[in-house]
């Protein structure tokens, strides 16, 4: 038969078990809430990473495009002059050469009171009839390339 003492011990152990179950339920609830929060943070971070990847791809494409353009420009500058240039191309080259020569002459006029530059500019400022169109364009392209090289900022790639 059961004694009152045994019933009290059993009752105490049942209460302790119920308290333990309640505390474990609360802890489980708290952990589930934290898990949900962490899942949301992971989703947000994945979105940020995806955004960075897209941005990186756009940057890489832009750099590739710029490099392609620079290669084309370099090829145009270093390509030998064609023996029979097309008339539209020649007129464009003449206009470009004339514009560059005029710019150089204007800069020479403004520099008359200053010291002479160490860069040889006599090739560009010589009268146009002494040079063929392709030679003038070649010199003009060199001048343009030098000015681009001086003013092109360096890109930092992460």
QUIKADA-V185148 format. One line per field, one symbol per residue. phi: phi as a letter, one per 20 degrees, with the letter a starting at -180 (. if undefined). psi: psi as a letter, one per 20 degrees, with the letter a starting at -180 (. if undefined). burial: + if it has 24 or more other ideal C-beta (glycine too) atoms within 12 Angstrom, else -. Layout:
# QUIKADA-V185148
phi=???
psi=???
burial=???
This chain:
# QUIKADA-V185148
phi=.eeffffffffffffffffffffffffffffffffffffffffffffffffffffffffffffffffffffffffffefffffcffgfffffffffffffffffffffffegedffffffdffeefgfffdfffffffffffffffffffdffeeedf
psi=qqrhghhggggghgghgggggghhgggggghgggggghgggggghhggggghgggggggggggggghgghgggghhgiqqpqhnqqghgghggggggggggggghghghijhirqpqipojhhhiqqhhiqrghgghggghggggghghhioqqppp.
burial=---------------------------------------------------------------------------++---------------++-++--++--+-------------------++--+--+-++-+++++++++--------------
